[in-house]
């Protein structure tokens, strides 16, 4: 019988600037495999390919078929918000598929979501992951201090309520990484942390016992008014990182036809060599 992934530990990232898409991807993978610069490079490459397709299709001048002006990015904003296409490309590196939950192929997940392994949720520029780790479900929202445990019954109810409030939900399927070397990644970024389920529960209870701003409340209160919650969260996180903005701008410049494609900082083979096995 196989043992627990990552020695039974949970990987969680706390919100940094507007990098919730980075946090979402890494908590799906349960390890700090991607940085904001990796996702910016993927966004740059997607922009380059989209522009090439438009040139080949004879689209030019004014707004593009994607609703952007020429030279603007359709896949990343200057403050670090990424499109679903970028998240899909990042997870494809690990042979994972991102499928809209309302697609026919995802119908079994709508009936029995507890049989799946991960969901990505999106509303108003905020991304977060709901992930099964070692048989237990957790909400890895980066606005929370720690992963929030979800019962299997509450998982289904939560997904239904999120859909009712207008959240876009995506199913993630494939061979998830089985192990991430904690020692190899412990200094990889400043917002990732490894927690035991017991520590996560203790931190969650402690956080819920004190009065916090609305965007820091638990999932039950979050579902009551998600637009208000994340609107206020965005105001609190509005001080963007100037280095991040400069890096994204540089990546977008690299995506122009004159400079060619910007490639992810880690190739698929290099990524897979980092962790080895998959579950």
C-alpha positions as a Markdown table, in Angstrom:
| # | Residue | x | y | z |
|---|---|---|---|---|
| 1 | Unk | 0.0 | 0.0 | 0.0 |
| 2 | Unk | 1.4 | 3.4 | -0.9 |
| 3 | Unk | 2.2 | 5.9 | 1.8 |
| 4 | Unk | 0.9 | 9.4 | 2.1 |
| 5 | Unk | 2.2 | 12.0 | -0.3 |
| 6 | Unk | 4.8 | 14.5 | 1.1 |
| 7 | Unk | 5.0 | 12.5 | 4.3 |
| 8 | Unk | 1.5 | 13.4 | 5.2 |
| 9 | Unk | 2.2 | 17.2 | 5.1 |
| 10 | Unk | 0.0 | 19.8 | 3.4 |
| 11 | Unk | 1.5 | 22.5 | 1.2 |
| 12 | Unk | -0.2 | 25.9 | 1.5 |
| 13 | Unk | 0.7 | 29.4 | 0.1 |
| 14 | Unk | -0.5 | 32.6 | 1.8 |
| 15 | Unk | -1.6 | 35.4 | -0.5 |
| 16 | Unk | 1.2 | 37.6 | -1.9 |
| 17 | Unk | 0.3 | 40.7 | -3.9 |
| 18 | Unk | -2.2 | 39.4 | -6.6 |
| 19 | Unk | -0.5 | 36.1 | -7.2 |
| 20 | Unk | -3.4 | 33.9 | -6.3 |
| 21 | Unk | -3.1 | 32.1 | -9.7 |
| 22 | Unk | 0.5 | 31.0 | -8.7 |
| 23 | Unk | -0.7 | 29.9 | -5.3 |
| 24 | Unk | -3.6 | 28.0 | -6.9 |
| 25 | Unk | -1.4 | 26.1 | -9.3 |
| 26 | Unk | 1.2 | 25.2 | -6.6 |
| 27 | Unk | -1.5 | 23.9 | -4.2 |
| 28 | Unk | -3.0 | 21.8 | -6.9 |
| 29 | Unk | 0.5 | 20.3 | -7.4 |
| 30 | Unk | 1.2 | 20.3 | -3.6 |
| 31 | Unk | 4.6 | 21.9 | -3.9 |
| 32 | Unk | 6.2 | 25.2 | -5.0 |
| 33 | Unk | 6.8 | 24.2 | -8.6 |
| 34 | Unk | 6.0 | 27.5 | -10.2 |
| 35 | Unk | 6.9 | 31.1 | -9.6 |
| 36 | Unk | 5.2 | 34.2 | -10.9 |
| 37 | Unk | 8.0 | 34.5 | -13.5 |
| 38 | Unk | 7.3 | 31.0 | -14.8 |
| 39 | Unk | 3.6 | 31.8 | -15.3 |
| 40 | Unk | 4.6 | 35.1 | -16.9 |
| 41 | Unk | 6.8 | 33.2 | -19.4 |
| 42 | Unk | 3.9 | 30.9 | -20.2 |
| 43 | Unk | 1.6 | 33.9 | -20.7 |
| 44 | Unk | 4.1 | 35.5 | -23.0 |
| 45 | Unk | 4.4 | 32.4 | -25.1 |
| 46 | Unk | 0.6 | 32.1 | -25.3 |
| 47 | Unk | 0.4 | 35.8 | -26.4 |
| 48 | Unk | 3.0 | 35.2 | -29.1 |
| 49 | Unk | 1.1 | 32.2 | -30.5 |
| 50 | Unk | -2.2 | 34.1 | -30.4 |
| 51 | Unk | -0.7 | 37.0 | -32.3 |
| 52 | Unk | 0.8 | 34.6 | -34.8 |
| 53 | Unk | -2.6 | 33.0 | -35.4 |
| 54 | Unk | -4.2 | 36.5 | -35.9 |
| 55 | Unk | -1.5 | 37.4 | -38.4 |
| 56 | Unk | -2.0 | 34.2 | -40.3 |
| 57 | Unk | -5.8 | 34.8 | -40.3 |
| 58 | Unk | -5.3 | 38.4 | -41.6 |
| 59 | Unk | -6.4 | 40.1 | -38.4 |
| 60 | Unk | -4.8 | 43.5 | -38.0 |
| 61 | Unk | -5.3 | 47.0 | -36.6 |
| 62 | Unk | -7.8 | 48.0 | -33.9 |
| 63 | Unk | -9.0 | 45.5 | -31.4 |
| 64 | Unk | -8.0 | 41.8 | -31.9 |
| 65 | Unk | -10.3 | 38.9 | -32.0 |
| 66 | Unk | -9.5 | 38.4 | -28.3 |
| 67 | Unk | -10.8 | 41.9 | -27.3 |
| 68 | Unk | -7.4 | 43.4 | -26.7 |
| 69 | Unk | -5.4 | 46.1 | -28.5 |
| 70 | Unk | -2.4 | 44.9 | -30.4 |
| 71 | Unk | 0.6 | 44.6 | -28.0 |
| 72 | Unk | -1.6 | 44.1 | -24.9 |
| 73 | Unk | -1.6 | 40.7 | -23.2 |
| 74 | Unk | -4.7 | 38.6 | -23.1 |
| 75 | Unk | -3.1 | 36.2 | -20.6 |
| 76 | Unk | -1.6 | 38.3 | -17.8 |
| 77 | Unk | -2.3 | 41.8 | -16.4 |
| 78 | Unk | 0.5 | 44.1 | -15.2 |
| 79 | Unk | -0.4 | 43.4 | -11.6 |
| 80 | Unk | 0.0 | 39.6 | -11.9 |
| 81 | Unk | -3.5 | 38.2 | -12.7 |
| 82 | Unk | -3.3 | 35.3 | -15.1 |
| 83 | Unk | -5.8 | 33.7 | -17.4 |
| 84 | Unk | -7.2 | 30.2 | -17.2 |
| 85 | Unk | -5.2 | 29.4 | -20.3 |
| 86 | Unk | -2.0 | 30.1 | -18.3 |
| 87 | Unk | -3.1 | 27.8 | -15.5 |
| 88 | Unk | -4.0 | 25.1 | -18.0 |
| 89 | Unk | -0.5 | 25.3 | -19.7 |
| 90 | Unk | 1.2 | 25.2 | -16.3 |
| 91 | Unk | -0.6 | 22.1 | -15.2 |
| 92 | Unk | -0.2 | 20.5 | -18.7 |
| 93 | Unk | 3.5 | 20.4 | -17.8 |
| 94 | Unk | 2.5 | 17.7 | -15.3 |
| 95 | Unk | 0.1 | 15.9 | -17.7 |
| 96 | Unk | -2.9 | 17.3 | -15.8 |
| 97 | Unk | -6.1 | 18.4 | -17.6 |
| 98 | Unk | -8.2 | 21.4 | -16.6 |
| 99 | Unk | -11.8 | 20.8 | -17.6 |
| 100 | Unk | -14.8 | 23.2 | -17.0 |
| 101 | Unk | -17.1 | 21.4 | -14.6 |
| 102 | Unk | -20.1 | 22.1 | -16.8 |
| 103 | Unk | -18.6 | 20.1 | -19.7 |
| 104 | Unk | -20.2 | 16.7 | -20.5 |
| 105 | Unk | -16.9 | 14.9 | -19.8 |
| 106 | Unk | -17.0 | 16.2 | -16.2 |
| 107 | Unk | -20.5 | 15.0 | -15.5 |
| 108 | Unk | -19.4 | 12.2 | -13.1 |
| 109 | Unk | -17.6 | 14.9 | -11.0 |
| 110 | Unk | -20.8 | 16.9 | -10.8 |
| 111 | Unk | -22.6 | 13.8 | -9.3 |
| 112 | Unk | -19.8 | 12.5 | -7.1 |
| 113 | Unk | -17.1 | 15.2 | -6.6 |
| 114 | Unk | -15.5 | 13.3 | -3.8 |
| 115 | Unk | -14.2 | 10.7 | -6.3 |
| 116 | Unk | -12.0 | 13.4 | -7.9 |
| 117 | Unk | -8.8 | 14.9 | -6.7 |
| 118 | Unk | -8.8 | 18.7 | -7.3 |
| 119 | Unk | -11.0 | 21.6 | -8.4 |
| 120 | Unk | -10.0 | 25.2 | -9.4 |
| 121 | Unk | -12.4 | 28.0 | -8.5 |
| 122 | Unk | -12.4 | 31.5 | -10.0 |
| 123 | Unk | -14.3 | 34.7 | -9.5 |
| 124 | Unk | -13.4 | 38.4 | -9.9 |
| 125 | Unk | -9.7 | 37.9 | -10.5 |
| 126 | Unk | -9.3 | 35.5 | -7.5 |
| 127 | Unk | -8.2 | 31.8 | -7.9 |
| 128 | Unk | -8.1 | 29.1 | -5.3 |
| 129 | Unk | -7.9 | 25.3 | -5.2 |
| 130 | Unk | -9.9 | 22.7 | -3.4 |
| 131 | Unk | -7.8 | 19.6 | -3.3 |
| 132 | Unk | -7.9 | 16.1 | -1.9 |
| 133 | Unk | -4.7 | 15.2 | 0.0 |
| 134 | Unk | -4.2 | 11.7 | 1.5 |
| 135 | Unk | -7.9 | 11.0 | 1.3 |
| 136 | Unk | -9.1 | 14.3 | 2.9 |
| 137 | Unk | -10.4 | 17.4 | 1.2 |
| 138 | Unk | -9.1 | 20.9 | 2.0 |
| 139 | Unk | -9.8 | 24.4 | 0.8 |
| 140 | Unk | -6.4 | 25.9 | -0.1 |
| 141 | Unk | -7.6 | 29.4 | -0.6 |
| 142 | Unk | -4.5 | 31.7 | -0.3 |
| 143 | Unk | -6.5 | 34.2 | 1.7 |
| 144 | Unk | -6.6 | 31.7 | 4.5 |
| 145 | Unk | -3.8 | 31.3 | 7.0 |
| 146 | Unk | -3.9 | 27.5 | 6.6 |
| 147 | Unk | -5.8 | 24.8 | 4.5 |
| 148 | Unk | -9.4 | 24.5 | 5.7 |
| 149 | Unk | -10.6 | 20.9 | 6.1 |
| 150 | Unk | -13.9 | 20.0 | 4.2 |
| 151 | Unk | -16.0 | 17.0 | 4.8 |
| 152 | Unk | -17.1 | 15.0 | 1.8 |
| 153 | Unk | -20.7 | 16.1 | 2.2 |
| 154 | Unk | -19.6 | 19.8 | 2.6 |
| 155 | Unk | -17.5 | 19.5 | -0.5 |
| 156 | Unk | -20.5 | 18.8 | -2.7 |
| 157 | Unk | -22.6 | 21.5 | -1.0 |
| 158 | Unk | -19.7 | 24.0 | -1.3 |
| 159 | Unk | -19.3 | 23.4 | -5.0 |
| 160 | Unk | -23.0 | 23.8 | -5.6 |
| 161 | Unk | -23.1 | 27.0 | -3.7 |
| 162 | Unk | -20.1 | 28.5 | -5.4 |
| 163 | Unk | -21.7 | 27.7 | -8.8 |
| 164 | Unk | -24.8 | 29.5 | -7.6 |
| 165 | Unk | -22.9 | 32.6 | -6.8 |
| 166 | Unk | -21.3 | 32.7 | -10.2 |
| 167 | Unk | -17.9 | 31.1 | -9.6 |
| 168 | Unk | -16.3 | 29.3 | -12.5 |
| 169 | Unk | -15.2 | 25.8 | -11.4 |
| 170 | Unk | -12.8 | 23.6 | -13.2 |
| 171 | Unk | -12.0 | 19.9 | -12.6 |
| 172 | Unk | -8.3 | 18.9 | -12.6 |
| 173 | Unk | -7.6 | 15.3 | -13.7 |
| 174 | Unk | -4.4 | 13.3 | -14.4 |
| 175 | Unk | -1.4 | 11.9 | -12.6 |
| 176 | Unk | -0.7 | 14.3 | -9.8 |
| 177 | Unk | 2.9 | 14.6 | -8.4 |
| 178 | Unk | 3.3 | 12.1 | -5.6 |
| 179 | Unk | 6.2 | 13.6 | -3.8 |
| 180 | Unk | 7.9 | 17.0 | -3.5 |
| 181 | Unk | 11.2 | 17.2 | -1.9 |
| 182 | Unk | 10.5 | 19.6 | 1.0 |
| 183 | Unk | 14.2 | 20.1 | 1.6 |
| 184 | Unk | 14.8 | 21.1 | -2.0 |
| 185 | Unk | 12.0 | 23.7 | -2.0 |
| 186 | Unk | 12.0 | 25.0 | 1.5 |
| 187 | Unk | 13.7 | 28.3 | 0.4 |
| 188 | Unk | 12.1 | 28.6 | -3.0 |
| 189 | Unk | 9.6 | 31.4 | -2.2 |
| 190 | Unk | 8.5 | 33.5 | 0.8 |
| 191 | Unk | 4.9 | 32.5 | 0.9 |
| 192 | Unk | 4.8 | 28.7 | 0.9 |
| 193 | Unk | 4.6 | 26.5 | 4.0 |
| 194 | Unk | 4.3 | 22.9 | 5.0 |
| 195 | Unk | 1.8 | 22.0 | 7.6 |
| 196 | Unk | 0.6 | 18.9 | 9.3 |
| 197 | Unk | -3.2 | 18.3 | 9.2 |
| 198 | Unk | -3.2 | 18.9 | 13.0 |
| 199 | Unk | -1.3 | 22.2 | 12.6 |
| 200 | Unk | -3.6 | 23.3 | 9.8 |
| 201 | Unk | -6.7 | 22.6 | 12.0 |
| 202 | Unk | -5.2 | 24.5 | 14.9 |
| 203 | Unk | -4.3 | 27.5 | 12.8 |
| 204 | Unk | -7.8 | 27.5 | 11.2 |
| 205 | Unk | -9.5 | 27.3 | 14.6 |
| 206 | Unk | -7.3 | 30.1 | 16.0 |
| 207 | Unk | -8.0 | 32.3 | 13.0 |
| 208 | Unk | -11.8 | 31.7 | 13.2 |
| 209 | Unk | -11.8 | 32.5 | 17.0 |
| 210 | Unk | -10.6 | 36.1 | 16.4 |
| 211 | Unk | -12.4 | 38.9 | 14.6 |
| 212 | Unk | -11.0 | 39.2 | 11.1 |
| 213 | Unk | -11.8 | 41.3 | 8.0 |
| 214 | Unk | -14.5 | 39.7 | 5.8 |
| 215 | Unk | -12.0 | 38.3 | 3.3 |
| 216 | Unk | -10.4 | 36.2 | 6.0 |
| 217 | Unk | -13.5 | 34.4 | 7.1 |
| 218 | Unk | -14.1 | 30.7 | 6.6 |
| 219 | Unk | -15.7 | 29.1 | 3.6 |
| 220 | Unk | -19.2 | 29.2 | 5.1 |
| 221 | Unk | -19.2 | 33.0 | 5.4 |
| 222 | Unk | -17.3 | 33.3 | 2.1 |
| 223 | Unk | -20.2 | 31.7 | 0.3 |
| 224 | Unk | -22.7 | 34.1 | 1.7 |
| 225 | Unk | -21.3 | 37.0 | -0.3 |
| 226 | Unk | -18.2 | 36.2 | -2.4 |
| 227 | Unk | -18.3 | 39.3 | -4.5 |
| 228 | Unk | -18.1 | 41.6 | -1.4 |
| 229 | Unk | -15.4 | 39.4 | 0.2 |
| 230 | Unk | -13.1 | 39.4 | -2.7 |
| 231 | Unk | -13.8 | 43.0 | -3.6 |
| 232 | Unk | -12.6 | 44.0 | -0.1 |
| 233 | Unk | -9.7 | 41.6 | -0.3 |
| 234 | Unk | -8.6 | 43.2 | -3.6 |
| 235 | Unk | -8.5 | 46.6 | -1.9 |
| 236 | Unk | -6.3 | 45.3 | 0.9 |
| 237 | Unk | -3.9 | 43.6 | -1.6 |
| 238 | Unk | -3.8 | 46.6 | -4.0 |
| 239 | Unk | -0.1 | 47.5 | -3.2 |
| 240 | Unk | 1.5 | 45.7 | -6.2 |
| 241 | Unk | 5.1 | 44.5 | -6.1 |
| 242 | Unk | 7.1 | 46.8 | -8.5 |
| 243 | Unk | 9.6 | 44.0 | -9.2 |
| 244 | Unk | 6.8 | 41.7 | -10.3 |
| 245 | Unk | 5.3 | 44.3 | -12.6 |
| 246 | Unk | 8.7 | 45.0 | -14.2 |
| 247 | Unk | 9.3 | 41.2 | -14.7 |
| 248 | Unk | 5.9 | 40.8 | -16.3 |
| 249 | Unk | 6.5 | 43.8 | -18.5 |
| 250 | Unk | 9.8 | 42.3 | -19.6 |
| 251 | Unk | 8.2 | 38.9 | -20.3 |
| 252 | Unk | 5.5 | 40.6 | -22.5 |
| 253 | Unk | 8.2 | 42.4 | -24.5 |
| 254 | Unk | 9.9 | 39.1 | -25.1 |
| 255 | Unk | 6.7 | 37.8 | -26.6 |
| 256 | Unk | 6.7 | 40.1 | -29.6 |
| 257 | Unk | 7.5 | 38.5 | -33.0 |
| 258 | Unk | 10.8 | 40.3 | -33.2 |
| 259 | Unk | 12.2 | 38.6 | -30.1 |
| 260 | Unk | 10.6 | 35.2 | -30.5 |
| 261 | Unk | 9.0 | 32.9 | -27.9 |
| 262 | Unk | 9.6 | 33.2 | -24.2 |
| 263 | Unk | 9.8 | 29.6 | -22.8 |
| 264 | Unk | 9.0 | 28.5 | -19.3 |
| 265 | Unk | 11.9 | 28.6 | -17.0 |
| 266 | Unk | 11.6 | 24.9 | -16.4 |
| 267 | Unk | 10.9 | 22.4 | -19.2 |
| 268 | Unk | 8.6 | 19.4 | -18.7 |
| 269 | Unk | 11.5 | 17.0 | -18.4 |
| 270 | Unk | 13.3 | 19.3 | -15.9 |
| 271 | Unk | 10.1 | 19.7 | -13.9 |
| 272 | Unk | 9.5 | 16.0 | -13.7 |
| 273 | Unk | 13.1 | 15.3 | -12.7 |
| 274 | Unk | 12.6 | 17.5 | -9.6 |
| 275 | Unk | 10.1 | 15.3 | -7.9 |
| 276 | Unk | 10.4 | 12.0 | -9.7 |
| 277 | Unk | 7.3 | 9.8 | -9.0 |
| 278 | Unk | 3.7 | 10.6 | -9.5 |
| 279 | Unk | 0.7 | 9.2 | -7.7 |
